[in-house]
Amino acid sequence: MERRCGGNGLLIAGFIVTLVGLALVARSTLGLSREWTTLLVGLGLLGAGLLRRALPERPAAPGS
């Protein structure tokens, strides 16, 4: 039996890369220190994880 993620892993990876990119832009634009940048990225990932856990799971597609 083969199990597929349906692209969820790629979405999460894309979100992480985007969040890091936004943190780098904020760091250079606002002059944030490394510590604040790390904190903001960590808080963003925690928030995304909490949001993902809070949302109801979608039912599996027929035939999977």
C-alpha positions in Angstrom: 0.0 0.0 0.0 1.5 3.3 -1.1 0.9 6.5 0.8 1.2 9.9 -0.7 1.3 13.3 1.0 -0.5 15.2 -1.8 2.0 18.0 -1.9 1.7 19.0 1.8 5.5 18.6 2.3 6.2 20.9 -0.6 3.7 23.5 0.7 5.4 23.4 4.2 8.9 23.7 2.6 7.7 26.6 0.5 6.2 28.3 3.5 9.4 27.9 5.5 11.6 29.3 2.7 9.2 32.2 2.2 9.2 33.0 6.0 12.9 33.0 6.1 13.0 35.3 3.0 10.6 37.7 4.6 12.7 37.7 7.8 15.8 38.5 5.8 14.0 41.4 4.0 12.6 42.7 7.4 16.1 42.4 8.9 17.7 44.5 6.1 14.8 47.0 5.8 14.1 47.5 9.5 17.6 46.9 10.8 16.7 44.0 13.1 19.4 42.1 14.9 20.0 38.4 14.3 18.3 37.5 17.6 15.1 39.2 16.6 15.1 37.6 13.2 15.5 34.1 14.6 12.7 34.8 17.2 10.3 36.1 14.5 11.0 33.1 12.2 10.4 30.7 15.2 7.2 32.4 16.2 6.0 32.3 12.6 6.6 28.6 12.3 5.0 27.9 15.7 2.0 30.0 14.6 1.7 28.0 11.4 1.9 24.7 13.3 -0.8 25.8 15.7 -3.0 27.0 12.8 -2.5 23.7 11.0 -3.4 21.7 14.1 -6.5 23.8 14.8 -7.9 23.4 11.3 -10.1 20.3 10.8 -8.6 17.5 8.7 -10.0 17.0 5.3 -11.5 13.6 4.5 -9.3 11.4 2.3 -10.0 11.4 -1.4 -12.1 8.5 -2.7 -9.9 5.6 -4.0 -6.9 6.5 -1.8 
